[in-house]
Amino acid sequence: MTAKILICDLIGLRLTKNGRPDFSEAKAHIERRGGIFHDGPHDIASPLDAGRLHFFYQPELSTREELIAAAGSGQYDAVIAAATFLPTETVFPLGGVRIGAGTGNMGSSSWGGGSGVGGSAPLMNTPGINSRATAQMAMKALLKVRPDLPVDKLNALVASGDFDTGKQLREFPTEKLEGQRLSIIGYGNIGRELAKLGRAFCMRVVIHAREHHREWIESEGYDYAPTVVDAARKADALSVHVGLGAFDEATGRYANADLIGDEALEAMNPGSILINYDRGELVDVQALRRALSSGRVAHAAIDADLFRDANTGALSGPMLPYLALVEEYGARLELLPHAAADTDHPSRVAGAKQAVDQIFDAIERKRIHNLKGSLPEGYFDAGPQLPDTIGVVSPSKVKELAETGENLLRLVEDAKVFTRFWESLVAAAEEDRKDIVTSQALSMVKAANSLALRIREFGLDGPYLD
């Protein structure tokens, strides 16, 4: 089948020698799949190779007017986007893929807008691609202020030779992260990756999610909180990762708008940290103002979209309300333009490649991975597709392990060594246990470490989705 696919966002972020973002990896992937890559728009006068998928790269498209002019009359059959907002009037009869989680920017009526409900074309995304990058940036926001060692000041004093460790170091006490409470709202891919980082710093991790996640949250060694306020209570840091939720046409609001309000913020420990690297609308900005004023929140890190009209200079986007806090609380704010998930080159390339694969499957085989919303007639839902070790443990992932050969056999042997040691120790008489520990404990600990490593490598640590 011959089809035209618009790519309206960057599919590589690292700059080439000529200063242009490098799209070569995604281009090569398209060509390996048998597609044709065009660096520029579709020229109506140019003939297309029959039976091939043609990808037209136009990352410079950004405004509503530009997108409607480029794709408002069915010029393209499908689209791949990342941050660019697709107006309702854009037409893509064979589907669209958003690079990353969420689809709030995919406004085309072809699939029924960002919810993907009611349209005749399938809407997809690539969840998990940038989960680790986002979680690492959220952790970086926390590490910037905790522990609160004034590194720049100490560096200046040491560099100038104006410091005596024995006499002056006592003037700089800090609190380490170990033992502090990190509360995470949401048990999706990003929330789980941040939880792992928090645990690596020996923090007490508390997670709020829907009740059906409780079993798995607790199985991974985290504390479960039934409500947002329960999670926030006594939190030293709170990070939100739930998305906006469904849009209510009657109220004109998203289900999770202002999720973090006065009650949650007041439940946190005095001098706590708020991190919102999800959607700006999730936090009640006036409630945050009050929490900053009272000292309940010492620092807030926000990552949200900010747009500026090229003609008038007018600002818009979910970051806009936060700008009103800058004059009074600027030193206690860290504001980013939704950069945490969208500035990592490997993540963007991986997402672009997966989006290309999903487009091929949707157009050539009618198979849909990572469906958002309604499944149009004539298509088959092929289920989720996530990067290795990200997300849930699925039956297909477990079945794939049977084909991993030597590594799987090593996992089996490690499990046997670990199990045999503890079975023999439990069954042994008291006077024999010392000899068993002396002769076998070293092998057991090595096997335990190897087993834990392979469990992580195979992505077997997490919730199981049947």
C-alpha positions in Angstrom: 0.0 0.0 0.0 1.2 3.5 -0.8 0.9 5.9 2.1 2.2 9.4 3.1 3.2 9.9 6.7 3.9 13.3 8.2 6.6 13.6 10.9 6.1 17.0 12.5 8.6 16.8 15.4 12.3 16.2 15.7 13.2 12.5 15.5 16.8 13.2 16.8 18.0 15.9 19.2 21.8 15.7 19.1 23.3 18.3 16.8 25.3 17.5 13.7 28.4 19.4 12.6 26.2 21.8 10.6 24.1 22.5 13.7 21.0 20.7 12.7 19.4 18.0 14.9 20.5 14.6 13.6 17.6 12.5 12.1 19.9 9.9 10.5 19.2 7.0 12.9 15.4 7.2 12.5 15.9 7.7 8.7 18.0 4.6 8.5 15.4 2.7 10.5 12.6 3.8 8.0 14.7 2.6 5.1 15.5 -0.7 6.7 11.8 -1.3 7.0 11.3 -0.6 3.3 10.0 2.9 3.7 11.2 6.1 2.0 12.4 9.1 3.9 11.8 12.6 2.5 13.5 15.6 4.2 10.7 18.1 3.5 7.1 18.3 2.6 5.1 16.3 0.1 5.2 17.8 -3.4 1.9 17.0 -5.1 3.6 17.1 -8.5 6.2 14.4 -7.4 5.3 10.8 -8.1 5.5 8.3 -5.2 6.9 4.8 -5.4 3.8 2.5 -5.4 3.3 0.1 -2.5 5.8 2.0 -0.3 5.3 4.1 2.9 6.7 7.6 2.4 7.7 9.6 5.5 7.9 13.4 5.1 10.0 15.2 7.7 8.7 18.7 8.7 9.7 19.4 12.3 9.5 23.1 11.6 5.7 23.0 11.6 4.4 24.4 14.9 1.5 26.9 14.6 -2.1 26.0 14.2 -2.2 27.7 10.8 0.8 25.9 9.5 -0.5 22.5 10.5 -3.9 23.1 9.0 -2.4 24.3 5.8 0.0 21.3 5.7 -2.5 18.6 6.8 -6.0 20.0 6.8 -7.1 18.5 3.5 -5.9 15.0 3.8 -2.5 15.6 2.3 -1.1 12.9 4.6 -2.5 9.5 5.6 -0.9 9.3 9.0 1.3 11.3 11.4 4.0 11.0 14.0 4.3 13.8 16.5 5.9 14.4 19.9 5.2 17.8 21.4 3.5 19.6 18.5 -0.2 20.1 19.0 -2.3 18.8 16.1 -5.5 20.9 15.6 -8.9 19.3 15.3 -9.0 20.2 11.6 -5.9 18.2 10.7 -6.8 15.0 8.8 -5.0 11.6 9.1 -7.3 8.8 8.0 -4.9 5.9 8.7 -3.8 6.9 12.2 -1.3 8.8 14.4 1.4 8.0 16.9 2.6 10.3 19.7 6.3 9.8 20.7 6.0 9.5 24.5 3.3 8.9 27.0 0.0 10.7 26.9 -1.8 12.0 23.8 -3.1 15.4 25.0 -1.5 17.1 22.0 -3.0 14.8 19.4 -6.1 16.9 18.8 -7.0 15.7 15.3 -10.7 14.6 15.0 -9.5 11.7 12.8 -9.4 9.6 16.0 -11.5 11.8 18.2 -8.9 14.1 19.7 -6.4 13.4 22.5 -8.7 10.9 24.1 -8.8 8.8 20.9 -12.5 8.1 21.3 -15.0 8.0 18.4 -12.8 8.7 15.4 -12.3 6.4 12.4 -8.5 6.2 12.7 -6.4 4.6 15.4 -4.5 6.7 17.9 -1.3 5.3 19.5 1.6 6.4 21.7 5.0 5.0 22.8 4.8 4.8 26.6 7.9 4.1 28.6 10.3 5.4 26.0 11.3 8.4 28.1 10.3 7.1 31.5 13.8 6.8 32.9 14.9 10.2 31.5 11.9 11.9 33.2 12.4 10.0 36.5 16.1 10.9 36.5 15.3 14.6 35.9 12.8 14.5 38.7 15.4 13.0 41.0 17.9 15.7 39.8 15.4 18.3 40.9 15.3 16.8 44.4 19.1 16.4 44.6 19.6 20.0 43.6 18.2 21.1 47.0 18.5 17.9 49.2 20.9 17.3 50.9 21.1 21.1 51.2 24.9 21.4 51.2 25.9 24.8 49.7 28.3 23.3 47.2 28.9 26.6 45.3 29.7 28.5 48.4 32.0 25.9 49.7 33.7 25.6 46.3 34.3 29.4 46.3 35.8 29.3 49.8 38.1 26.3 49.1 39.2 27.7 45.7 40.3 30.9 47.3 42.0 29.1 50.2 39.7 30.6 52.7 38.5 27.5 54.6 39.6 25.4 57.5 38.0 22.0 57.6 38.6 21.4 61.3 37.1 24.7 62.4 34.5 25.6 59.8 32.9 22.5 58.5 30.6 22.3 61.5 29.0 25.4 60.2 27.4 23.5 57.3 25.1 20.8 58.7 22.9 19.0 56.2 20.2 16.3 56.1 20.8 13.3 54.0 18.0 11.7 51.9 18.3 8.4 53.7 15.2 7.8 55.8 13.2 10.7 54.3 9.8 10.1 52.9 9.4 10.3 49.1 5.8 10.3 48.1 4.9 9.5 44.5 1.4 10.0 43.0 1.0 7.5 40.3 2.3 3.9 39.6 2.9 4.3 35.9 6.2 3.8 34.1 7.7 7.1 35.3 6.4 6.7 38.9 7.9 3.2 39.2 11.2 4.4 37.8 11.4 7.3 40.3 10.5 4.9 43.1 13.5 2.8 42.2 15.7 5.8 42.3 14.3 6.8 45.7 14.9 3.4 47.1 18.5 3.5 45.8 19.0 6.6 48.0 17.5 4.6 50.9 14.4 6.8 51.1 11.1 5.5 52.4 9.0 5.4 49.2 5.2 5.8 49.5 3.0 5.5 46.4 -0.6 6.4 45.8 -2.4 4.7 42.9 -5.7 2.9 42.3 -6.5 0.2 44.8 -5.9 -2.6 42.3 -2.2 -1.6 42.2 -1.8 -2.0 46.0 -0.7 -5.7 45.8 2.1 -4.9 43.4 3.2 -1.7 45.1 3.6 -3.6 48.3 5.2 -6.6 46.6 7.9 -4.3 45.3 8.6 -3.1 48.9 6.9 0.3 48.8 4.3 1.7 51.1 0.8 2.1 49.6 -1.3 5.2 50.3 -5.1 5.0 49.5 -5.5 8.7 48.8 -3.4 11.6 47.6 -3.5 13.2 51.0 -2.4 10.0 52.7 0.6 9.9 50.4 1.4 13.5 51.1 1.1 13.2 54.9 4.6 13.7 56.5 6.2 13.7 53.0 9.6 15.3 52.7 9.2 15.3 48.9 6.2 14.7 46.7 6.4 14.0 43.0 3.3 13.7 40.8 3.1 11.4 37.8 -0.6 10.6 36.9 -1.4 12.6 33.7 -4.4 14.9 33.3 -7.0 12.1 33.1 -10.2 12.4 31.1 -11.5 15.7 29.8 -15.0 16.7 31.0 -16.8 18.6 28.2 -19.4 19.9 30.7 -16.9 21.6 33.0 -14.1 22.2 30.5 -11.6 20.6 33.0 -9.5 17.5 33.1 -10.2 14.9 35.8 -6.9 15.4 37.6 -6.7 19.2 37.3 -5.7 20.8 40.7 -5.1 17.3 42.1 -2.4 18.7 44.4 -4.2 21.4 46.4 -4.3 22.9 49.9 -5.1 19.6 51.7 -2.3 17.7 50.2 0.3 20.5 50.5 -0.6 21.2 54.1 -0.2 17.5 54.9 3.5 17.5 53.9 6.3 18.1 56.3 7.4 21.8 56.8 10.1 22.7 54.4 9.2 19.9 51.9 9.9 19.7 48.2 7.2 19.6 45.5 8.0 18.2 42.1 5.6 18.3 39.2 7.4 17.0 36.0 4.1 15.7 34.6 1.4 18.3 33.6 1.3 21.8 35.0 -2.4 21.7 35.6 -2.1 19.0 38.2 -1.1 21.5 40.9 -3.4 24.2 42.2 -1.1 27.2 41.7 -2.8 29.4 44.3 -2.5 26.5 46.9 1.2 26.3 46.0 1.5 30.1 46.6 0.0 29.6 50.1 2.3 26.6 50.8 5.3 28.6 49.8 4.2 31.6 51.9 3.8 29.4 55.0 7.0 27.6 54.5 5.3 24.2 54.2 6.9 23.9 50.8 10.5 25.1 50.7 11.1 24.5 47.0 9.0 23.6 44.0 10.2 22.2 40.7 7.8 22.5 37.8 8.2 21.2 34.2 5.3 22.4 32.0 4.7 23.7 28.5 5.1 27.4 27.8 4.3 28.9 24.4 4.9 32.3 22.9 2.9 33.7 20.0 5.4 34.6 17.2 3.4 37.7 16.2 2.3 39.2 19.5 4.7 37.7 22.0 1.8 36.7 24.2 2.5 33.7 26.4 0.2 30.7 27.0 0.3 27.2 28.2 0.1 25.5 31.6 3.3 27.1 32.9 1.8 30.5 32.6 0.1 30.6 36.1 3.4 29.7 37.8 5.1 32.8 36.4 3.0 34.9 38.8 5.0 33.3 41.7 8.4 34.2 40.3 8.6 37.8 41.7 8.0 36.7 45.3 9.3 33.1 45.3 11.7 32.9 42.3 14.7 31.7 44.4 12.6 28.8 45.7 11.3 27.8 42.2 12.8 25.8 39.4 10.7 26.2 36.2 11.4 24.2 33.1 9.6 24.4 29.7 8.5 20.7 29.7 12.1 19.8 29.0 12.5 16.7 31.3 11.1 14.2 28.9 11.9 15.8 25.6 15.6 16.7 25.6 17.1 13.2 25.7 18.5 12.2 22.3 18.5 8.4 22.8 14.9 8.5 24.1 13.7 10.5 21.2 15.4 8.3 18.6 14.0 5.1 20.3 10.6 6.6 20.4 10.7 7.6 16.8 11.8 4.1 15.7 9.0 2.6 17.7 6.5 5.0 16.3 7.6 4.1 12.8 7.2 0.4 13.6 3.7 1.1 14.9 2.8 3.0 11.7 4.0 0.1 9.5 2.0 -2.4 11.6 -1.2 -0.2 11.5 -1.1 0.5 7.8 0.2 -2.8 6.4 -1.2 -5.3 9.0 -4.0 -3.4 10.7 -2.3 -4.3 14.0 -2.4 -1.6 16.7 0.1 -1.4 19.6 -0.4 1.0 22.5 -3.9 1.9 21.5 -5.4 5.1 23.0 -9.2 5.2 23.1 -11.4 3.4 20.6 -10.3 0.6 18.3 -11.6 1.5 14.9 -13.4 -1.2 12.9 -11.1 -3.4 10.9 -8.2 -3.1 13.2 -6.7 -5.6 15.7 -5.5 -4.5 19.2 -2.1 -6.1 19.5 -1.7 -4.9 23.1 1.1 -2.8 24.8 4.6 -2.5 23.5 7.2 -1.2 26.0 11.0 -1.0 26.1 12.7 -3.9 27.9 12.6 -3.7 31.7 10.0 -0.9 31.6 6.4 -1.3 32.7 4.6 -4.5 33.6 5.6 -8.1 33.4 3.5 -9.6 30.6 2.8 -13.2 29.6 4.6 -12.6 26.3 7.7 -11.3 28.2 7.7 -14.5 30.3 7.4 -16.7 27.2 10.3 -14.9 25.5 12.6 -15.8 28.4 12.4 -19.4 27.3 14.4 -18.4 24.2 17.2 -16.6 26.0 19.3 -19.7 26.3 22.4 -19.6 28.5 21.2 -16.6 30.5 18.0 -18.3 31.4 19.8 -21.4 32.5 22.1 -19.3 34.7 19.0 -17.8 36.3 17.7 -21.3 37.0 21.0 -22.5 38.5 21.2 -19.4 40.7 17.7 -20.0 42.0 18.5 -23.6 42.8 21.7 -22.7 44.7 19.8 -20.0 46.7 16.8 -22.3 47.4 19.0 -25.3 48.4 20.9 -23.3 50.9 17.9 -22.1 52.8 16.1 -25.4 52.6 19.1 -27.2 54.1 19.6 -24.5 56.8 16.0 -24.6 57.9 16.0 -28.5 58.0 19.3 -28.8 59.8 19.7 -29.4 63.5 21.0 -26.4 65.4 24.5 -27.9 65.9 24.9 -28.4 62.1 23.9 -24.9 60.9 27.3 -23.4 61.6 28.9 -25.9 59.2 26.3 -25.2 56.5 26.8 -21.5 56.7 30.6 -21.9 56.7 30.6 -24.1 53.6 27.7 -22.8 51.6 26.8 -19.2 52.5 29.4 -17.7 50.1 27.9 -19.5 47.1 24.4 -18.6 48.3 25.2 -14.8 48.5 26.9 -14.9 45.0 23.8 -16.7 43.6 21.5 -14.2 45.3 23.3 -11.3 43.7 23.4 -12.9 40.3 19.7 -13.8 40.6 18.7 -10.3 41.6 20.7 -8.9 38.6 19.1 -11.2 36.1 15.6 -10.5 37.5 16.2 -6.8 36.8 17.8 -7.5 33.4 14.8 -9.7 32.3 12.3 -7.1 33.7 10.7 -9.5 36.1 10.5 -7.0 38.9 7.1 -5.3 38.7 3.4 -5.9 38.4 2.2 -8.8 36.3 -0.5 -8.1 33.7 -2.3 -11.1 32.4 
